Amino acid sequence: MLVSMKDMLNHALRDGYAVGQFNINNLEWVGAVLSAGQKMRSPIILGVSGGTIKHMLGLKCIHDIVVNAMDYLDIDIPVALHLDHGTSQEICEAAIKAGFRSVMFDGSHLPFSENLDITRRVVEFAHRRGVSVEAELGTIAGSEDGIVNSSVIYADPQECATLVKETDVDCLAAALGSTHGLYKGRAKLGFAEMQTIAELVKVPLVLHGGTGIAAEDMRRAISYGTAKINVNTENMYAWCQAVKDMFMADDGHDINDPRKVIRDGLIPVREMVAQRIHLFGSEQRY
């Protein structure tokens, strides 16, 4: 059964760990992430981007694939199906109507007053249906699904406090130096600002752009109130590299059966998901 993120993130915040959001890209990806979480008894957040909605033939199709996969695999850990970077009230409401139990309204590109107003409306719609909501302030640099931001703009602590107080949003992605995609060099996170914001908002913080952030920085972010960490690029890259190596090698791989190619490409993805679960401290929590 799908759940909202609210309880799992509040539990993580209270007990000093983080839950990983692992974006899904196809049926097999869903099974790989769910299986890794089940094996390690960790809560899991399945992230769905705008590009994935098109690729997997719509919100309802994605929801039904996840629900049926959970049933087939006998998954009994908490699983949240989460709309990642929903850019409008309409797409957030559509995801909720399709059965998603969590959505992100990303109004970071809007003036603060407009971001606050739409976030409030999304929260009202979602909370009446038991669905959790993530909001964002500031600008996370990099590229995701064709959306490109060239520079980081740190979230303003007072705006964060106001947004959370006036909307009752469940968790907050405050941009503090992380980047979508592959980093050039080491990510530099604003830990002082992170600590200030965490103390002001009293809700779980979300770290986007988890790929390329040093392990010690992730652990430090968790200690400062980050209870959700998004990971995507490193898993996509690992799959692509594994498949590339498979096609380049002459070692008996059956490269004429796409089912086997997709399956074998996910071997390193499952391993990386397991590593992240261990790093985040979410294993053996349920």
Secondary structure as GFF3:
##gff-version 3
##sequence-region A 1 286
A	DSSP	alpha_helix	6	15	.	.	.	ID=ss1
A	DSSP	beta_strand	19	23	.	.	.	ID=ss2
A	DSSP	alpha_helix	27	40	.	.	.	ID=ss3
A	DSSP	beta_strand	44	48	.	.	.	ID=ss4
A	DSSP	alpha_helix	50	55	.	.	.	ID=ss5
A	DSSP	alpha_helix	59	72	.	.	.	ID=ss6
A	DSSP	beta_strand	79	86	.	.	.	ID=ss7
A	DSSP	alpha_helix	89	97	.	.	.	ID=ss8
A	DSSP	beta_strand	102	105	.	.	.	ID=ss9
A	DSSP	alpha_helix	112	127	.	.	.	ID=ss10
A	DSSP	beta_strand	132	137	.	.	.	ID=ss11
A	DSSP	beta_strand	141	144	.	.	.	ID=ss12
A	DSSP	beta_strand	147	149	.	.	.	ID=ss13
A	DSSP	alpha_helix	157	167	.	.	.	ID=ss14
A	DSSP	beta_strand	171	174	.	.	.	ID=ss15
A	DSSP	beta_strand	179	180	.	.	.	ID=ss16
A	DSSP	alpha_helix	191	201	.	.	.	ID=ss17
A	DSSP	beta_strand	205	207	.	.	.	ID=ss18
A	DSSP	alpha_helix	215	223	.	.	.	ID=ss19
A	DSSP	beta_strand	226	231	.	.	.	ID=ss20
A	DSSP	alpha_helix	233	248	.	.	.	ID=ss21
A	DSSP	alpha_helix	258	265	.	.	.	ID=ss22
A	DSSP	alpha_helix	267	280	.	.	.	ID=ss23
###
